[in-house]
């Protein structure tokens, strides 16, 4: 072996064992060991040699037994010696192993993802997006139930079993406000709106901090960590610029909010002091009129906030409709030709969008908007441009350039 390599290996080994010994003595100092730490250094080195000779990975067992016996002879209590060794093992072996395992999994995952042409990462992102959407709606509904009907909610065994997997707010109005916020931005995440990401992150951070103060159990923290990972992976799934409601999403959202307002209308009727009822369902009873009124104000404020959220997510409100212009329609048809339905452009019962290049109309199509869908009438009329390798060519084979995008 060349001398330079021997020297590098020797210096590297010296620093490795030197820093390990220094860290071991540093732990003893933090534990308040009342002994000459420098006298422990030779024992540490001998214990490591015995660990290497034993051929056990990390000297597990042989190193520890020798150090416990040696520290006991120096006058250090055996329980303190065990704690000392546990801290050393934790920070010198366990935590580095976990970090190495994570880095290995990350590197192996990248190679597997590249080998399968990005499919595993796409699947993981879609699963994370689904998990996040389900969690947001689940949390919103759970908080809403606790805010509007806590007695009914906590009498239900299913609710009691599921409630530990959501956020914790003690105040009734706060639960309702957070429920509407979560459901509002949850709709944006479900619809893959880019604008919804950072407000959702901020809202979740606030909710997580408040919830950990109420429940700091390991199970709950692990659950929240999974949600955080899902939030990070979901970002690439958000591809839309604005929010548009489909009929299905309208039924879901307005069904939730409509039920909430209906509940308060009925409870207000039952709690009115001027009206006496022989039998009032307990679920509609409030401790006092003041609590009912305060909660109702909270619901109204939450509804106004929800409207602002939907307005924000619906920006920018650009309109594709360029309006009816008979001259522009005729010019495109005369230059590029029409088809069997191009004459329907003159009926003026559909919206029209023109695609332009260099201030010249190239294509137009007829459409009508239904909920979150654009229904296009037939094929577009105008020039046909196809992609060929790195260039773009028209039907004659001549290369065509575009300043505004690919057609």
C-alpha positions as CSV (number, residue, x, y, z in Angstrom):
1,X,0.0,0.0,0.0
2,X,1.5,3.4,-0.9
3,X,2.7,5.5,2.0
4,X,0.3,8.4,1.2
5,X,-2.6,6.0,1.5
6,X,-1.4,4.6,4.8
7,X,-0.9,8.1,6.1
8,X,-4.5,9.1,5.0
9,X,-6.0,6.0,6.6
10,X,-4.0,6.6,9.8
11,X,-5.0,10.2,10.1
12,X,-8.6,9.4,9.3
13,X,-8.7,6.6,12.0
14,X,-7.0,8.9,14.5
15,X,-9.7,11.6,14.0
16,X,-12.5,9.1,14.0
17,X,-11.6,7.5,17.3
18,X,-10.4,10.8,18.8
19,X,-13.7,12.5,18.1
20,X,-15.6,9.4,19.4
21,X,-13.6,9.5,22.6
22,X,-14.1,13.3,22.9
23,X,-17.9,12.8,22.4
24,X,-18.0,10.0,25.0
25,X,-16.3,12.3,27.6
26,X,-18.5,15.2,26.7
27,X,-21.6,13.1,27.5
28,X,-20.1,12.3,30.9
29,X,-19.5,16.0,31.5
30,X,-23.2,16.8,30.6
31,X,-24.3,14.1,33.0
32,X,-22.3,15.7,35.8
33,X,-19.9,12.8,36.4
34,X,-17.7,13.5,39.4
35,X,-14.5,11.8,38.2
36,X,-11.4,12.5,36.3
37,X,-12.6,12.2,32.7
38,X,-9.1,12.0,31.4
39,X,-8.5,8.8,33.4
40,X,-11.5,7.2,31.5
41,X,-9.9,7.8,28.1
42,X,-7.5,4.8,28.2
43,X,-10.4,2.5,29.3
44,X,-12.5,3.8,26.4
45,X,-9.7,3.0,23.9
46,X,-9.2,-0.5,25.4
47,X,-12.9,-1.2,25.3
48,X,-13.0,-0.2,21.6
49,X,-10.1,-2.5,20.8
50,X,-11.9,-5.4,22.6
51,X,-15.0,-4.6,20.6
52,X,-13.0,-4.8,17.3
53,X,-11.4,-8.0,18.3
54,X,-14.7,-9.6,19.2
55,X,-15.8,-9.1,15.6
56,X,-19.3,-8.0,16.7
57,X,-20.6,-5.1,14.7
58,X,-20.1,-1.9,16.7
59,X,-18.5,-3.9,19.5
60,X,-22.0,-4.4,20.8
61,X,-21.9,-6.1,24.2
62,X,-18.2,-6.5,24.7
63,X,-17.5,-2.7,24.7
64,X,-20.5,-2.0,26.9
65,X,-19.7,-4.7,29.6
66,X,-16.0,-3.6,29.8
67,X,-16.9,0.1,30.1
68,X,-19.6,-0.6,32.9
69,X,-17.0,-2.7,34.8
70,X,-14.3,-0.1,34.4
71,X,-16.5,2.8,35.3
72,X,-17.7,0.9,38.4
73,X,-14.1,0.4,39.5
74,X,-13.5,4.2,39.2
75,X,-16.5,4.8,41.5
76,X,-19.2,5.7,39.1
77,X,-22.6,4.2,39.9
78,X,-23.7,1.4,37.5
79,X,-27.1,3.0,36.7
80,X,-25.3,6.2,35.7
81,X,-22.8,4.2,33.6
82,X,-25.7,2.5,31.8
83,X,-27.3,5.9,31.0
84,X,-24.0,7.2,29.8
85,X,-23.5,4.2,27.4
86,X,-27.1,4.5,26.2
87,X,-26.6,8.1,25.3
88,X,-23.4,7.3,23.5
89,X,-25.0,4.4,21.6
90,X,-28.0,6.6,20.7
91,X,-26.0,9.5,19.2
92,X,-23.0,7.7,17.9
93,X,-24.8,4.6,16.3
94,X,-28.6,4.8,16.3
95,X,-29.2,8.3,15.0
96,X,-26.4,8.0,12.3
97,X,-27.9,4.7,11.2
98,X,-31.3,6.2,10.9
99,X,-29.9,9.1,8.8
100,X,-28.0,6.7,6.6
101,X,-31.1,4.5,6.1
102,X,-33.1,7.6,5.1
103,X,-30.4,8.7,2.7
104,X,-30.1,5.2,1.3
105,X,-33.9,5.0,0.8
106,X,-33.9,8.4,-0.9
107,X,-31.1,7.4,-3.3
108,X,-32.6,4.0,-4.0
109,X,-36.0,5.7,-4.6
110,X,-34.5,8.1,-7.1
111,X,-32.9,5.3,-9.0
112,X,-36.1,3.3,-9.0
113,X,-38.1,6.3,-10.1
114,X,-35.7,7.1,-12.9
115,X,-35.7,3.4,-14.0
116,X,-39.6,3.4,-14.1
117,X,-39.6,6.8,-15.9
118,X,-41.1,8.7,-13.0
119,X,-44.1,6.5,-12.5
120,X,-43.6,5.8,-8.7
121,X,-43.2,9.5,-7.9
122,X,-46.4,10.3,-9.8
123,X,-48.3,7.6,-8.0
124,X,-46.9,8.7,-4.6
125,X,-47.9,12.3,-5.3
126,X,-51.5,11.3,-6.3
127,X,-51.8,9.2,-3.2
128,X,-50.5,12.1,-1.1
129,X,-53.0,14.4,-2.7
130,X,-55.9,12.1,-2.0
131,X,-54.8,11.6,1.6
132,X,-54.5,15.4,2.1
133,X,-57.9,16.1,0.6
134,X,-59.6,13.3,2.7
135,X,-57.9,14.6,5.8
136,X,-58.9,18.2,5.2
137,X,-62.6,17.4,4.6
138,X,-62.5,14.9,7.5
139,X,-61.0,17.5,9.9
140,X,-63.4,20.2,8.7
141,X,-66.5,18.1,9.3
142,X,-65.2,16.8,12.7
143,X,-64.6,20.4,13.9
144,X,-67.9,21.6,12.5
145,X,-69.7,18.8,14.4
146,X,-68.0,19.7,17.6
147,X,-68.7,23.3,17.1
148,X,-72.4,23.1,16.3
149,X,-73.5,20.0,18.2
150,X,-70.8,18.9,20.7
151,X,-73.3,16.9,22.8
152,X,-74.5,14.9,19.8
153,X,-70.9,14.4,18.6
154,X,-69.4,13.0,21.8
155,X,-72.3,10.7,22.4
156,X,-71.5,8.9,19.1
157,X,-68.9,6.2,19.6
158,X,-67.7,6.5,16.0
159,X,-67.0,10.2,16.4
160,X,-65.2,9.6,19.7
161,X,-62.9,7.0,18.0
162,X,-62.1,9.2,15.1
163,X,-61.8,12.5,16.9
164,X,-58.1,12.0,18.1
165,X,-57.1,12.1,14.4
166,X,-58.0,15.7,13.8
167,X,-57.2,19.1,15.2
168,X,-58.0,20.3,18.8
169,X,-59.5,23.6,19.6
170,X,-61.4,24.1,22.9
171,X,-63.4,27.2,21.9
172,X,-66.7,26.5,20.1
173,X,-66.5,29.5,17.8
174,X,-62.9,28.7,17.0
175,X,-63.9,25.2,15.9
176,X,-66.5,26.6,13.5
177,X,-64.1,29.2,12.0
178,X,-61.3,26.7,11.5
179,X,-63.8,24.2,10.1
180,X,-64.9,26.6,7.4
181,X,-61.3,27.6,6.6
182,X,-60.2,24.0,6.3
183,X,-63.2,23.1,4.1
184,X,-62.6,26.2,1.9
185,X,-58.9,25.6,1.2
186,X,-59.6,21.9,1.1
187,X,-61.9,22.5,-1.9
188,X,-59.0,24.4,-3.5
189,X,-56.6,21.5,-2.9
190,X,-59.1,19.0,-4.1
191,X,-59.5,21.0,-7.3
192,X,-55.7,21.2,-7.7
193,X,-55.6,25.1,-7.5
194,X,-52.1,26.4,-7.1
195,X,-53.2,29.4,-5.1
196,X,-54.5,27.2,-2.4
197,X,-51.2,25.7,-1.4
198,X,-49.5,28.3,0.8
199,X,-52.6,29.4,2.6
200,X,-53.3,25.8,3.4
201,X,-49.7,25.3,4.7
202,X,-50.0,28.3,7.0
203,X,-53.4,27.2,8.2
204,X,-52.1,23.7,8.9
205,X,-49.1,25.0,10.8
206,X,-51.3,27.1,13.1
207,X,-53.7,24.2,13.6
208,X,-50.9,21.7,14.3
209,X,-49.2,24.0,16.9
210,X,-52.5,24.5,18.6
211,X,-53.3,20.8,18.6
212,X,-49.9,19.6,19.9
213,X,-50.5,21.9,22.9
214,X,-53.6,19.8,23.7
215,X,-52.3,16.4,22.7
216,X,-48.6,15.7,22.5
217,X,-48.8,11.9,22.3
218,X,-46.4,10.1,20.0
219,X,-49.2,8.6,18.0
220,X,-50.7,12.0,17.2
221,X,-47.3,13.5,16.3
222,X,-46.6,10.6,13.9
223,X,-50.0,11.1,12.3
224,X,-49.3,14.8,11.9
225,X,-45.9,14.0,10.4
226,X,-47.6,11.9,7.7
227,X,-49.9,14.8,6.9
228,X,-46.9,17.1,6.6
229,X,-45.2,14.7,4.2
230,X,-48.5,14.5,2.2
231,X,-48.6,18.4,2.0
232,X,-45.0,18.5,0.6
233,X,-45.7,15.8,-2.0
234,X,-49.0,17.4,-3.0
235,X,-47.5,20.7,-4.2
236,X,-46.6,19.3,-7.7
237,X,-50.1,18.0,-8.1
238,X,-51.6,21.6,-8.0
239,X,-51.6,22.6,-11.6
240,X,-54.6,24.8,-12.1
241,X,-54.6,28.6,-12.0
242,X,-58.2,29.1,-10.7
243,X,-61.1,27.4,-9.0
244,X,-64.2,26.3,-10.9
245,X,-67.0,24.4,-9.3
246,X,-68.4,21.2,-10.8
247,X,-71.9,20.1,-10.0
248,X,-70.6,17.4,-7.8
249,X,-68.4,19.7,-5.7
250,X,-71.3,22.2,-5.4
251,X,-73.5,19.5,-4.0
252,X,-70.9,18.4,-1.5
253,X,-69.9,21.8,-0.3
254,X,-73.3,23.5,-0.2
255,X,-74.7,20.3,1.4
256,X,-72.3,20.7,4.3
257,X,-72.9,24.4,4.7
258,X,-76.6,24.2,4.1
259,X,-77.0,21.6,6.8
260,X,-75.1,23.8,9.2
261,X,-77.3,26.8,8.6
262,X,-80.4,24.6,8.8
263,X,-79.3,23.3,12.2
264,X,-78.9,26.8,13.5
265,X,-82.3,27.9,12.2
266,X,-84.0,24.9,13.9
267,X,-82.1,25.4,17.1
268,X,-82.9,29.1,17.1
269,X,-86.6,28.2,16.9
270,X,-86.4,25.7,19.7
271,X,-84.4,28.1,22.0
272,X,-86.6,31.1,21.5
273,X,-87.8,32.2,24.9
274,X,-91.3,33.3,23.6
275,X,-92.0,29.8,22.3
276,X,-92.7,26.9,24.7
277,X,-92.4,23.4,23.5
278,X,-93.5,20.3,25.2
279,X,-90.6,18.3,24.0
280,X,-87.3,19.7,22.7
281,X,-84.7,17.4,21.1
282,X,-81.6,17.7,23.3
283,X,-79.3,18.1,20.3
284,X,-80.9,21.5,19.6
285,X,-80.5,22.8,23.2
286,X,-77.9,25.4,24.0
287,X,-76.7,26.3,27.5
288,X,-77.9,29.9,27.0
289,X,-79.2,32.3,24.4
290,X,-75.9,34.2,24.6
291,X,-73.9,31.1,23.6
292,X,-76.4,30.4,20.7
293,X,-76.1,34.0,19.5
294,X,-72.3,34.0,19.8
295,X,-72.0,30.8,17.9
296,X,-74.4,32.0,15.2
297,X,-72.3,35.1,14.7
298,X,-69.2,32.9,14.4
299,X,-71.0,30.8,11.7
300,X,-71.9,34.0,9.8
301,X,-68.3,35.3,10.0
302,X,-67.0,31.9,8.9
303,X,-69.4,31.9,6.0
304,X,-68.2,35.4,4.9
305,X,-64.6,34.2,5.2
306,X,-65.4,31.1,3.1
307,X,-66.9,33.4,0.4
308,X,-63.6,35.4,0.4
309,X,-61.6,32.2,0.1
310,X,-63.7,31.0,-2.9
311,X,-63.3,34.5,-4.5
312,X,-59.5,34.4,-3.9
313,X,-59.2,30.9,-5.4
314,X,-61.3,31.9,-8.4
315,X,-58.9,34.6,-9.5
316,X,-57.9,35.5,-12.2
317,X,-61.3,35.7,-13.8
318,X,-60.2,35.7,-17.4
319,X,-62.8,35.1,-20.0
320,X,-62.0,33.2,-23.1
321,X,-65.0,34.6,-25.0
322,X,-63.8,37.1,-27.6
323,X,-67.3,37.9,-28.6
324,X,-69.1,37.6,-32.0
325,X,-67.3,39.3,-34.9
326,X,-68.6,38.3,-38.3
327,X,-65.6,39.8,-40.1
328,X,-63.0,37.8,-38.1
329,X,-65.0,34.6,-38.5
330,X,-65.4,35.1,-42.3
331,X,-61.7,35.9,-42.7
332,X,-60.6,32.7,-41.0
333,X,-63.1,30.6,-43.0
334,X,-62.1,32.3,-46.2
335,X,-58.4,31.8,-45.6
336,X,-58.3,28.3,-44.1
337,X,-61.7,26.9,-45.0
338,X,-64.6,25.7,-42.9
339,X,-66.5,22.4,-42.4
340,X,-70.0,21.1,-42.0
341,X,-70.7,23.1,-38.8
342,X,-68.7,26.3,-39.2
343,X,-71.8,28.2,-40.3
344,X,-73.1,27.7,-36.7
345,X,-70.7,30.5,-35.6
346,X,-73.3,33.0,-37.0
347,X,-76.1,31.8,-34.7
348,X,-74.6,33.8,-31.8
349,X,-75.8,31.2,-29.2
350,X,-72.2,30.1,-28.4
351,X,-69.0,31.7,-27.1
352,X,-66.1,32.1,-29.5
353,X,-62.4,32.1,-28.9
354,X,-59.8,33.1,-31.4
355,X,-56.1,32.0,-31.4
356,X,-53.8,34.6,-32.8
357,X,-50.2,34.7,-34.0
358,X,-48.5,38.0,-35.0
359,X,-51.9,39.8,-34.7
360,X,-53.4,37.4,-37.2
361,X,-56.3,35.0,-36.4
362,X,-55.1,31.4,-37.0
363,X,-57.9,29.3,-35.4
364,X,-61.2,29.8,-33.7
365,X,-63.6,27.4,-32.0
366,X,-67.2,27.6,-30.6
367,X,-67.8,26.5,-27.0
368,X,-70.2,26.8,-24.1
369,X,-69.2,26.7,-20.4
370,X,-71.0,24.3,-18.1
371,X,-69.9,24.3,-14.5
372,X,-66.2,23.6,-14.7
373,X,-66.2,22.2,-18.2
374,X,-65.9,23.8,-21.7
375,X,-68.0,22.0,-24.3
376,X,-66.5,22.7,-27.8
377,X,-68.7,22.5,-30.9
378,X,-66.9,20.3,-33.4
379,X,-63.3,20.7,-34.4
380,X,-61.5,24.1,-34.4
381,X,-61.5,26.0,-37.7
382,X,-58.3,27.5,-39.1
383,X,-54.7,26.5,-39.9
384,X,-53.4,23.1,-38.9
385,X,-50.0,23.0,-37.3
386,X,-48.4,19.8,-36.3
387,X,-45.3,19.0,-34.2
388,X,-42.3,17.3,-35.8
389,X,-39.3,16.7,-33.7
390,X,-37.9,19.9,-32.4
391,X,-39.7,22.1,-35.1
392,X,-43.2,22.9,-36.1
393,X,-44.5,22.4,-39.6
394,X,-47.8,23.2,-41.4
395,X,-49.5,20.9,-43.9
396,X,-47.3,22.0,-46.7
397,X,-44.1,21.0,-44.9
398,X,-43.0,24.6,-44.3
399,X,-41.6,25.4,-40.8
400,X,-44.0,27.5,-38.7
401,X,-43.0,29.6,-35.8
402,X,-45.1,30.6,-32.8
403,X,-44.7,33.4,-30.3
404,X,-47.6,32.6,-28.1
405,X,-47.4,28.8,-27.7
406,X,-48.1,25.5,-29.3
407,X,-51.3,24.9,-31.1
